[in-house]
Amino acid sequence: MNNYQAIFEPLTVKRMTLKNRVVMPPMGTNFANMDGTFSMQHVSYYEQRAKGGTGLITLENVCIDYPMGTNGARQLRMDNDQYISGLWHFNEKMHAYGACTSVQINHAGASAYGLRLEGEQPVSASNIPSKKGNPIPRPLTEEEIYDIVERYADGALRAQRAGFDCVEIHAGHSYLLSQFLSPLYNKRTDKFGGSPENRARLTKLVVEAVRKAVGPFFPISLRFSADELLEGGNTLEDTIEILSYFADEVDILNVSAALNDSLQYQIDKMNLEDGWRAYMSKAVKERFPDKVTVTSGNIRSPKRATEILESGDADLLAMGRGLIAEPNWVNKVANGQEDLLRKCISCNIGCADHRIAKARPMRCTVNPDLHYEDEYKMKPVLHPTKMVVIGGGTTGLEAAATAAEVGVSVELFEQKDYLGGLGHEIARFPDKKRIDDFITYEINRCKELDNLAIHLNHAATLADIEAIGPDIIVNATGAKPLLPPINGLKEQLDNPNRNIFSIFDILDDMSKFQEFEGKEVVVIGGGAVGLDVVEYYAERGAKKVSIVEMQGEIGKDLDLITKLAMMEIVEKFGVEVHVETKLTEVRENSFLVEKEGEMIELPFDLGFVCLGMRAEAPMIRELDQYARSNGAVLLNMGDSKVARRIMEGTREARDILKTIEVLENTRTQKMLFEQTKSLQATQTI
């Protein structure tokens, strides 16, 4: 705590005093019940972050105008008084841990969730969709605009009555107020369109109505896109001018960025540095020095967080996905446990992609339990239990640490001289280095456990298993590159002077792949791995980069944010894309591909074959026979079961608790049965 004192300085905003400078910003979860009320798991999710020391918890955006203003597959509602009791209960839970609370009130406008509109056309400033491919909205009438202003005022008053300490108005991220503020969406010619003052008019009316509703002493926060990061959109300078029309009645300026079509800068892509948006909040603070400012943007490191606060670039730090991954961020930093921070790796898979693209409940790649966190540690095993883990990748490490934390004696075998598996190898790409943060956390976590032994440079054998006599065996041996029998592929990969490589060639020794200028690169495979190679070479000045994919699009299975980021790279650097194209032959300095019956030769200086991964479980039959013969439980998990992403392996690894629970119950029942038999025998005698 001594090194990061600025994080723990209290801050008073009107009648709200925050115990520290860390804010949980509003993030949709898809945890709410279908009727717009809280589920038990929903409240538990927020409770973990309050218990973890967060100073201000901002409830995710809540619908104030149903159904036209709604968004998300499952969204909380507060459009009438029947929702106050649930919101009051939420606030009681958060306040019990010393957290202050805020709620984001919002109207989705053209971003409304279509399935709830029952055939109605969404509304907006104009007839411009909120993102490419979305339904075309209809422009609001002036009468409707003034009605929506009253909905904001009603929602703010309801928030105050429900026990919140603050209310936040959402004026960014392609929602309704943003649709009026941005020249990209607002094509009106009346008093609500055209000049910056006119485009600011609706937000000004909303702010004034909210202030009138809640009174002079209740804090109001405004979240907005400081830079829309799209051609023709509001720049930072434009937004600062617009703020001058309504900032007077606002207490907290929550400085965000981007719109739907620049989403990779709103929900930050992996390679953006810690606190990258701080320059925006700094500019806002300089223009409005009396306002409390909030910044965000991949803030993971307490050192960087402290720098932002001490430099005056912002007064508060919004850590969204960082608190999804590590709800105990504040407490761990305060207690000197920085090495045990489970930092978000900004993969955007379980949070953004699950929620926005797939209508699933939010999940997290690095945190397998968002609702109950460490509660499992309160149920240690009652019977001596031994477990062997084969493979020290992310899945193996998570399974080993979880089991050891409940008292199981664990031995982990890794044939390489390092831990982390494919995750650590992918992290060698400069743009993927955050993945190593998770592996570092897992390793540090394992070091804390005396009942967990790790054997590096040791490929597990059946003799090792027999010597230990485990009750549970976890096979987590990962995956290998998929190399199909394509003409010339094996021969070229075996060529000592080759110019053709697999993904592991570049990952095993990146020092051999440092020449970029003048190089023509062709990548076979348009999935995640192939696009990582494209990103690596395109961003570093390769003369020409091409990518070949059999399916109709590249990045088909990528998460929403990564795909947007990759498409930006493809466009920016002129990457040549060949879709619906099949590799037929591999030559020394070219690939022969087929598209629509036509054979095309693609010459290269460097060729990469990245056709995905396949599960690798070389001992699984032996292990199965051993387990059957010795009454052990065998689990094959992670990529060695099916090649997927880190998230699926982490989740499966945490599920080791279910196996342990069943084993414990079986042993307890057996023990009780034997005790009963013994007692009956004694009574008979």
matplotlib code that plots the C-alpha trace (Angstrom):
import matplotlib.pyplot as plt

x = [0.0, 2.9, 4.0, 0.5, -0.9, -2.8, -5.1, -6.3, -6.9, -10.6, -12.6, -15.7, -18.2, -21.0, -22.5, -20.8, -17.3, -15.4, -12.9, -10.5, -10.1, -11.2, -14.5, -16.3, -17.8, -21.2, -20.8, -23.6, -23.7, -26.8, -27.3, -30.6, -33.9, -36.0, -38.4, -35.7, -35.1, -31.9, -31.1, -29.2, -26.1, -26.3, -26.2, -23.4, -21.3, -21.4, -21.0, -17.6, -16.3, -17.6, -16.1, -12.9, -12.5, -13.8, -14.6, -17.5, -19.7, -21.7, -24.6, -24.7, -26.9, -30.5, -33.6, -35.6, -38.0, -39.3, -39.2, -37.9, -34.9, -33.8, -30.6, -28.9, -30.3, -31.1, -31.2, -32.2, -35.2, -36.2, -38.9, -41.4, -41.5, -41.9, -38.2, -37.2, -37.2, -34.7, -32.4, -32.7, -31.6, -28.7, -27.6, -27.8, -25.4, -22.9, -23.0, -22.4, -18.8, -18.2, -18.7, -20.6, -23.0, -24.1, -26.4, -26.2, -29.5, -29.7, -31.9, -30.5, -32.1, -31.0, -29.0, -32.3, -32.6, -34.8, -36.4, -38.2, -39.5, -42.3, -41.9, -41.6, -38.9, -36.1, -35.7, -32.8, -31.8, -32.0, -32.3, -28.7, -28.1, -26.0, -23.6, -23.1, -25.7, -28.1, -31.8, -32.6, -34.2, -36.8, -36.1, -37.7, -40.3, -39.8, -42.7, -41.1, -37.8, -39.3, -41.0, -37.7, -36.2, -38.8, -38.0, -34.4, -35.6, -38.0, -35.2, -32.8, -35.3, -36.0, -32.3, -32.1, -35.2, -33.6, -30.6, -27.9, -25.2, -24.9, -26.5, -24.7, -26.2, -24.9, -24.1, -21.6, -21.0, -23.7, -26.7, -29.4, -27.7, -24.5, -26.7, -27.7, -24.2, -22.4, -22.4, -22.2, -25.7, -27.3, -28.5, -31.4, -32.1, -34.2, -33.0, -31.7, -29.3, -26.6, -24.4, -22.6, -25.0, -28.0, -26.6, -25.9, -29.4, -31.0, -28.1, -28.4, -32.1, -31.5, -28.8, -31.0, -34.0, -32.0, -30.5, -34.0, -35.2, -32.4, -31.6, -28.4, -26.6, -26.8, -23.8, -24.4, -21.9, -21.9, -20.2, -19.3, -17.1, -14.4, -13.1, -15.3, -12.2, -14.1, -13.6, -16.2, -17.0, -16.4, -12.8, -11.5, -11.5, -15.0, -16.3, -14.7, -16.6, -19.8, -19.3, -19.3, -23.1, -24.1, -21.1, -22.1, -24.7, -22.5, -20.1, -18.2, -17.0, -16.5, -14.2, -14.6, -14.1, -15.4, -18.6, -20.0, -18.0, -14.8, -15.7, -12.1, -11.3, -14.3, -13.8, -10.0, -8.2, -5.3, -2.3, -3.4, -1.1, -2.2, -4.2, -3.9, -6.9, -5.4, -4.5, -8.2, -9.2, -6.2, -7.5, -11.0, -9.6, -7.6, -10.8, -13.0, -10.6, -13.4, -14.9, -14.0, -12.7, -12.7, -10.4, -10.2, -8.5, -6.7, -5.6, -4.1, -0.9, -1.1, 2.0, 0.4, -2.8, -0.8, 1.0, -2.3, -3.6, -0.4, 0.0, -3.5, -4.6, -7.7, -9.2, -10.8, -9.8, -12.5, -11.4, -14.1, -12.8, -10.0, -12.5, -14.3, -11.0, -9.8, -12.6, -10.1, -7.8, -8.0, -7.6, -4.7, -2.8, -3.5, -2.2, 1.0, -0.2, 0.5, 2.1, -1.3, -3.3, -5.3, -5.0, -7.4, -5.6, -8.0, -9.0, -12.6, -14.0, -16.1, -17.1, -17.7, -18.1, -20.4, -22.6, -22.7, -22.2, -23.7, -26.4, -24.8, -24.2, -20.9, -17.9, -14.1, -11.1, -9.0, -11.7, -13.8, -16.2, -17.6, -20.2, -18.7, -14.9, -13.0, -15.8, -14.7, -11.7, -13.9, -14.7, -11.4, -11.3, -11.9, -10.2, -6.6, -6.6, -3.8, -3.9, -1.5, -1.7, 0.0, 0.8, 1.7, -0.3, -3.1, -5.6, -3.2, -2.1, -5.7, -6.7, -3.6, -3.9, -7.7, -7.4, -4.4, -6.3, -8.9, -6.3, -5.6, -1.9, -1.0, 2.0, 2.2, 4.5, 5.6, 7.9, 9.3, 11.4, 8.7, 5.1, 2.2, 2.0, 0.6, -0.6, 3.0, 4.1, 1.5, 2.4, 5.8, 4.0, 4.4, 0.7, -0.3, 2.1, -0.8, -1.5, 1.6, 0.0, -2.4, 0.4, 2.5, -0.5, -1.0, 2.6, 2.7, -0.5, 1.0, 4.1, 1.9, 0.8, 3.0, 0.9, 1.6, 4.8, 5.8, 8.2, 9.7, 11.6, 9.8, 7.4, 5.2, 5.3, 3.1, 5.8, 5.5, 1.7, 2.0, 4.6, 2.3, -1.0, -3.3, -7.0, -7.5, -5.5, -5.8, -4.5, -3.9, -1.3, -2.6, -2.7, -0.4, -0.6, -2.9, -0.8, -2.9, -1.4, -1.1, 1.3, 4.8, 4.0, 5.9, 8.9, 9.2, 8.9, 11.7, 13.9, 16.8, 16.9, 13.2, 11.2, 8.0, 7.1, 4.4, 3.2, 5.6, 8.6, 8.1, 7.1, 10.0, 12.6, 11.2, 14.8, 14.9, 11.9, 12.9, 13.4, 10.4, 11.4, 11.0, 9.6, 6.6, 4.7, 1.9, -0.1, -2.3, -5.2, -7.5, -8.2, -6.8, -3.3, -2.9, -4.1, -1.6, 1.1, -0.5, -0.7, 3.0, 4.3, 1.9, 2.4, 6.2, 6.6, 6.6, 6.4, 3.3, 1.2, -1.4, -3.7, -5.5, -8.7, -10.9, -14.1, -15.9, -14.4, -11.3, -11.5, -14.9, -14.5, -12.8, -14.4, -16.1, -13.4, -10.4, -12.1, -12.7, -9.1, -7.8, -10.1, -8.7, -5.1, -6.1, -7.5, -4.8, -1.9, -3.5, -3.3, -4.3, -7.2, -8.0, -11.2, -12.9, -9.4, -7.9, -4.2, -3.3, 0.5, 3.4, 6.5, 9.9, 9.0, 5.3, 1.9, -0.3, -4.0, -7.3, -10.2, -13.4, -11.6, -8.7, -5.1, -3.2, 0.5, 1.3, 5.1, 6.6, 9.9, 8.3, 5.3, 3.4, 1.0, -1.5, -4.4, -5.5, -4.7, -5.6, -5.9, -2.8, -3.2, -0.6, -1.0, -4.7, -5.3, -2.6, -4.0, -7.5, -6.4, -4.6, -7.5, -10.0, -7.6, -6.9, -10.2, -8.9, -10.8, -9.3, -10.1, -9.0, -9.4, -8.5, -7.0, -6.0, -9.8, -10.7, -8.5, -10.2, -9.4, -7.9, -11.4, -12.8, -9.8, -9.9, -13.6, -13.1, -10.1, -12.2, -14.8, -12.2, -14.1, -17.1, -15.0, -13.5, -16.9, -18.3, -15.2, -15.6, -19.3, -18.6, -15.9, -18.0, -21.0, -18.7, -17.2, -20.7, -21.8, -18.8, -19.4, -23.1, -22.1, -19.5, -22.1, -24.6, -22.0, -21.2, -24.9, -25.3, -22.5]
y = [0.0, 2.4, 2.3, 3.0, 5.5, 7.5, 4.6, 4.6, 8.3, 9.0, 11.3, 13.2, 14.2, 16.2, 13.9, 10.8, 9.8, 7.1, 5.1, 4.7, 5.7, 2.4, 2.4, -0.6, 0.9, -0.4, -3.5, -5.6, -9.2, -11.0, -12.2, -10.5, -12.4, -12.1, -9.8, -7.3, -8.2, -9.4, -13.1, -14.4, -15.0, -11.4, -9.9, -12.3, -11.2, -7.6, -8.6, -10.2, -6.9, -4.9, -7.4, -7.1, -3.5, -1.5, 2.1, 2.7, 0.0, 1.2, -1.0, -1.9, 0.2, -0.1, 0.3, 3.5, 3.2, -0.3, -1.7, 1.0, 1.9, -1.7, -3.4, -6.7, -10.2, -9.8, -6.3, -4.9, -2.5, 0.5, 2.0, 1.8, 1.6, -2.2, -2.5, -0.3, -3.1, -5.2, -2.2, -1.4, -4.9, -4.6, -1.4, -2.9, -5.7, -3.3, -0.7, -3.5, -3.8, 0.0, 0.4, 3.4, 2.7, 4.3, 3.2, 4.0, 5.1, 4.6, 4.6, 2.4, 4.2, 2.6, 0.0, -1.4, -5.2, -6.0, -9.1, -7.0, -4.4, -6.8, -5.5, -1.8, 0.2, 1.4, 5.1, 7.5, 11.0, 10.1, 7.0, 5.9, 2.4, 2.4, 0.0, -1.6, -4.2, -3.0, -2.2, 1.3, 3.4, 6.1, 9.7, 10.7, 13.5, 16.5, 15.3, 11.9, 13.6, 15.6, 12.4, 10.6, 13.5, 12.9, 9.2, 10.0, 12.3, 9.6, 7.0, 9.2, 9.9, 6.2, 5.5, 8.0, 6.4, 3.0, 4.0, 4.7, 7.2, 8.6, 8.3, 8.1, 9.2, 7.3, 9.6, 7.5, 4.2, 4.6, 4.7, 7.3, 10.4, 9.5, 9.2, 12.8, 14.0, 12.4, 13.8, 10.3, 9.5, 12.9, 14.3, 16.3, 19.8, 21.0, 22.4, 19.0, 18.6, 20.4, 22.6, 21.2, 23.3, 21.7, 18.2, 18.8, 20.0, 16.6, 15.7, 19.2, 18.7, 15.3, 16.6, 19.5, 17.3, 14.8, 17.6, 19.0, 15.5, 14.6, 18.0, 19.9, 17.5, 14.2, 13.4, 13.1, 11.3, 11.5, 8.8, 9.8, 8.9, 11.5, 10.5, 8.4, 7.2, 7.0, 9.2, 12.0, 11.4, 13.6, 14.1, 14.8, 18.5, 18.3, 16.6, 19.0, 21.8, 19.8, 19.2, 22.9, 23.0, 20.7, 20.1, 22.7, 20.4, 17.3, 16.3, 13.4, 13.2, 9.6, 9.7, 6.7, 6.4, 4.9, 3.9, 0.5, 0.5, 1.3, -1.1, -2.4, 1.0, 1.0, -2.6, -2.4, -4.8, -6.7, -4.7, -1.3, -0.3, 0.1, 3.3, 4.3, 6.6, 8.8, 11.5, 12.0, 12.4, 14.7, 17.0, 17.0, 17.7, 20.7, 22.1, 21.4, 21.5, 21.6, 18.3, 14.8, 12.8, 9.1, 7.3, 3.7, 1.5, -1.7, -0.5, -3.6, -2.6, -0.7, 1.1, 2.5, 3.3, 5.3, 7.2, 8.3, 9.6, 11.2, 13.0, 14.4, 12.8, 11.5, 11.5, 8.0, 4.8, 2.7, -1.0, -2.9, -6.2, -5.9, -6.4, -9.2, -11.1, -10.0, -8.8, -8.6, -6.2, -3.4, -5.7, -7.6, -4.3, -3.0, -6.2, -6.4, -9.3, -7.8, -11.0, -12.8, -10.4, -12.3, -9.7, -9.5, -10.4, -8.3, -11.3, -10.1, -13.6, -14.4, -10.8, -8.9, -11.7, -13.9, -11.0, -8.9, -11.4, -14.6, -13.5, -15.7, -14.9, -13.2, -15.4, -14.8, -16.6, -16.3, -16.3, -19.5, -18.4, -14.8, -15.4, -17.1, -16.6, -18.3, -19.8, -23.3, -22.9, -23.1, -26.8, -28.7, -32.4, -34.7, -37.7, -37.9, -37.5, -37.7, -36.2, -36.3, -33.6, -34.3, -31.1, -27.6, -25.4, -23.1, -25.9, -28.1, -25.3, -24.2, -27.8, -28.4, -25.2, -25.5, -29.1, -28.2, -25.3, -27.7, -30.0, -32.5, -33.6, -32.8, -33.6, -31.9, -33.1, -30.9, -32.2, -28.8, -26.5, -23.9, -23.7, -22.2, -24.4, -22.9, -19.8, -18.9, -19.6, -17.4, -14.7, -14.4, -12.4, -8.8, -8.1, -11.1, -10.6, -10.0, -13.8, -14.3, -12.3, -15.1, -17.7, -15.7, -15.5, -19.3, -20.0, -17.6, -19.2, -22.6, -21.5, -20.6, -24.3, -26.7, -29.7, -29.0, -30.3, -29.4, -31.5, -29.6, -31.3, -34.5, -36.3, -38.3, -42.1, -44.9, -45.8, -42.3, -42.7, -46.2, -44.9, -42.1, -44.1, -41.2, -41.1, -38.6, -38.3, -35.1, -35.3, -31.8, -32.4, -29.7, -29.6, -29.8, -28.0, -29.6, -30.5, -32.4, -34.5, -31.8, -32.4, -31.2, -30.0, -32.6, -32.5, -28.7, -28.7, -31.3, -29.2, -27.8, -24.6, -24.1, -21.0, -22.7, -22.9, -23.9, -21.7, -23.5, -22.6, -18.9, -19.3, -21.6, -19.0, -15.6, -14.3, -16.0, -14.1, -10.5, -9.5, -7.6, -5.0, -6.1, -9.5, -11.1, -13.3, -15.7, -17.3, -20.4, -20.4, -17.5, -18.5, -17.0, -18.4, -17.4, -13.9, -13.6, -14.2, -11.7, -9.1, -9.7, -9.1, -6.5, -4.1, -4.4, -3.3, -6.4, -5.6, -7.7, -10.0, -12.4, -14.8, -17.8, -19.3, -22.2, -20.8, -17.7, -15.3, -14.9, -14.8, -16.6, -18.0, -15.0, -13.0, -9.8, -7.4, -9.3, -9.7, -6.0, -5.3, -7.8, -6.4, -3.0, -4.3, -6.0, -2.8, -0.5, -2.5, -3.7, -7.4, -9.5, -11.8, -15.1, -16.7, -19.8, -20.8, -24.2, -25.1, -27.8, -27.9, -26.6, -25.6, -24.3, -20.6, -20.6, -22.1, -23.5, -22.7, -23.3, -20.9, -21.5, -24.1, -21.8, -22.6, -19.7, -19.6, -17.4, -16.7, -15.8, -15.1, -16.7, -19.1, -20.1, -23.0, -22.3, -24.7, -24.9, -27.3, -30.9, -32.5, -34.3, -37.0, -39.7, -41.5, -41.5, -45.3, -46.3, -43.9, -45.2, -48.8, -47.8, -45.8, -48.7, -51.2, -49.1, -47.4, -44.0, -41.2, -40.1, -36.7, -35.5, -31.7, -28.6, -28.8, -32.5, -33.1, -30.8, -27.9, -24.7, -21.5, -20.9, -20.1, -23.6, -25.2, -22.9, -23.7, -27.4, -27.2, -25.5, -28.2, -30.5, -29.5, -31.5, -34.6, -34.1, -33.5, -36.8, -38.7, -37.2, -38.1, -41.6, -42.1, -40.5, -42.8, -45.8, -44.8, -44.3, -47.7, -49.5, -47.7, -48.8, -52.4, -52.4, -51.0, -53.6, -56.4, -55.1, -55.0, -58.6, -59.8]
z = [0.0, 0.7, -2.9, -4.2, -1.7, -4.3, -5.1, -1.5, -1.0, -0.2, -2.4, -1.6, -4.4, -2.8, -0.2, -1.4, 0.0, -1.8, 0.3, -2.7, -6.3, -8.0, -9.8, -11.2, -14.4, -15.8, -17.9, -19.2, -17.9, -19.2, -15.6, -15.0, -14.9, -18.1, -16.3, -15.6, -12.0, -10.2, -10.1, -7.0, -9.0, -10.4, -6.9, -5.9, -8.8, -7.7, -4.1, -4.8, -6.3, -3.3, -0.9, -2.8, -1.8, -4.8, -3.9, -6.3, -7.8, -10.9, -11.7, -15.4, -17.7, -16.6, -18.9, -18.1, -21.1, -21.8, -24.5, -26.9, -24.7, -23.8, -24.9, -24.2, -24.1, -20.3, -18.9, -15.6, -15.6, -13.5, -15.7, -12.9, -9.1, -8.8, -9.4, -6.5, -3.9, -5.8, -6.4, -2.7, -1.8, -4.1, -2.5, 1.0, -0.1, -1.6, 1.3, 3.8, 2.4, 2.5, -1.3, -2.7, -5.5, -8.7, -11.5, -15.2, -16.7, -20.4, -23.5, -26.2, -29.2, -32.4, -30.4, -28.9, -28.5, -31.5, -30.1, -27.4, -29.8, -31.1, -34.7, -33.8, -35.5, -33.2, -32.7, -33.0, -33.9, -37.6, -39.8, -39.4, -37.9, -34.7, -36.4, -39.8, -40.5, -37.7, -38.4, -39.7, -37.0, -37.4, -36.3, -33.0, -33.1, -30.8, -28.6, -28.2, -27.4, -24.5, -23.2, -23.1, -21.2, -18.5, -18.5, -17.6, -14.8, -13.5, -13.6, -11.7, -9.0, -8.8, -8.4, -5.5, -3.8, -4.3, -2.2, -4.8, -3.9, -7.4, -10.8, -14.1, -17.5, -20.5, -23.3, -25.2, -27.0, -29.8, -27.4, -27.8, -26.4, -28.3, -31.4, -31.0, -30.1, -33.0, -36.5, -37.8, -36.6, -36.3, -39.6, -38.3, -39.5, -36.6, -33.2, -32.2, -35.2, -37.1, -35.0, -31.9, -29.7, -31.3, -31.2, -27.5, -26.8, -25.9, -23.5, -21.9, -21.4, -19.8, -17.5, -16.4, -15.8, -13.8, -11.7, -11.0, -10.0, -7.6, -6.2, -5.7, -3.4, -5.2, -7.5, -11.2, -13.5, -17.2, -19.4, -22.9, -25.9, -25.8, -29.2, -31.4, -33.3, -36.6, -39.7, -39.6, -35.9, -32.9, -32.1, -28.6, -29.3, -30.7, -27.5, -25.2, -27.0, -26.7, -23.0, -22.4, -23.1, -20.3, -18.0, -15.3, -13.7, -13.9, -11.0, -12.5, -16.1, -17.0, -20.0, -22.4, -26.1, -29.4, -31.0, -32.1, -35.3, -33.4, -30.6, -30.2, -28.6, -26.3, -25.1, -25.4, -27.6, -26.1, -27.4, -26.1, -23.3, -19.6, -19.2, -22.8, -22.6, -19.9, -22.4, -23.0, -19.4, -19.0, -21.7, -20.2, -16.8, -18.1, -19.7, -16.6, -13.6, -11.0, -12.2, -11.0, -14.0, -14.6, -17.0, -18.1, -20.7, -19.9, -16.4, -14.8, -13.1, -9.7, -10.7, -13.8, -11.9, -9.4, -12.1, -13.7, -10.3, -9.2, -12.5, -12.3, -15.6, -13.8, -10.3, -10.5, -12.3, -14.0, -14.0, -15.8, -17.1, -14.7, -11.9, -13.7, -13.7, -10.3, -7.9, -5.1, -7.0, -4.4, -1.4, -2.9, -3.8, -0.3, 1.3, -0.7, -2.8, -6.2, -7.4, -6.9, -9.0, -11.6, -14.3, -17.1, -20.4, -22.5, -24.7, -24.7, -25.2, -22.2, -21.4, -24.6, -27.2, -25.0, -24.1, -27.3, -30.1, -28.7, -26.2, -23.5, -19.9, -19.2, -18.5, -18.1, -19.6, -16.5, -13.7, -13.9, -11.2, -11.4, -8.8, -5.8, -6.3, -3.5, -1.5, -2.5, -0.3, 2.7, 2.0, 2.4, 1.7, 4.8, 3.3, 2.1, -1.7, -4.2, -7.7, -10.7, -13.4, -16.7, -18.5, -17.2, -19.5, -18.3, -17.8, -15.9, -13.7, -12.8, -12.0, -9.9, -7.9, -7.4, -6.1, -3.9, -2.4, -1.0, 0.5, -2.2, -2.6, -6.2, -8.4, -11.8, -14.6, -17.5, -20.1, -21.0, -18.9, -18.5, -17.6, -19.5, -22.5, -25.7, -23.9, -23.0, -26.5, -28.1, -25.6, -27.4, -30.1, -28.9, -29.3, -27.2, -24.3, -21.8, -21.9, -19.8, -17.0, -16.4, -16.5, -14.1, -11.7, -11.9, -11.2, -8.2, -7.0, -7.2, -5.3, -2.3, -1.9, 0.0, -1.1, -4.8, -6.4, -9.9, -12.0, -15.0, -17.8, -16.8, -19.2, -17.0, -17.4, -16.3, -13.7, -12.3, -12.0, -10.4, -7.8, -6.7, -6.7, -7.4, -6.8, -9.6, -12.9, -15.0, -18.5, -19.9, -22.5, -24.9, -28.7, -31.7, -35.1, -37.6, -40.7, -43.2, -46.0, -48.6, -51.5, -50.6, -47.1, -45.1, -47.5, -47.3, -43.5, -43.3, -45.6, -43.5, -45.7, -45.9, -46.2, -44.9, -41.3, -38.8, -36.0, -33.5, -35.6, -35.1, -31.5, -30.6, -31.6, -32.6, -33.0, -36.4, -37.5, -37.1, -40.7, -42.0, -44.6, -48.2, -47.2, -48.9, -46.5, -47.2, -44.4, -45.0, -42.5, -41.6, -38.0, -34.8, -35.2, -38.9, -38.1, -35.3, -37.9, -40.2, -37.5, -36.5, -40.0, -41.3, -38.4, -38.7, -42.2, -44.4, -48.1, -48.7, -46.5, -47.9, -46.1, -47.5, -46.0, -47.2, -45.7, -46.9, -44.4, -42.3, -38.5, -38.5, -35.0, -33.4, -30.7, -31.8, -30.6, -31.9, -35.3, -35.5, -34.6, -37.2, -39.9, -39.1, -39.6, -42.9, -44.2, -42.9, -44.2, -47.4, -46.5, -49.6, -48.6, -50.5, -49.1, -50.4, -51.5, -51.0, -50.6, -53.0, -53.1, -51.1, -53.1, -52.0, -52.5, -53.3, -52.4, -55.2, -54.3, -55.9, -56.1, -58.1, -60.1, -61.0, -59.9, -58.5, -57.5, -54.5, -54.3, -50.9, -49.0, -45.9, -45.9, -42.8, -42.6, -39.7, -40.2, -36.6, -33.8, -32.9, -29.5, -28.3, -25.6, -26.3, -23.0, -22.7, -23.4, -20.9, -18.3, -18.9, -18.3, -15.2, -13.8, -14.5, -12.8, -9.8, -9.1, -10.0, -11.8, -15.1, -16.6, -20.0, -20.2, -22.0, -25.5, -25.1, -25.1, -27.9, -29.2, -28.1, -26.2, -22.8, -21.4, -21.9, -20.3, -17.3, -16.8, -17.1, -14.7, -12.0, -12.4, -10.8, -7.6, -8.8, -9.2, -5.7, -4.2, -5.7, -4.5, -1.0, -0.9, -2.0, 0.7, 3.4, 2.5, 2.5, 5.9, 7.4, 6.0, 7.5, 10.8, 10.8, 10.0, 12.8, 15.3, 14.2, 14.7, 18.2, 19.2, 17.9, 20.1]

ax = plt.figure().add_subplot(projection="3d")
ax.plot(x, y, z, "-o")
ax.set_aspect("equal")
plt.show()
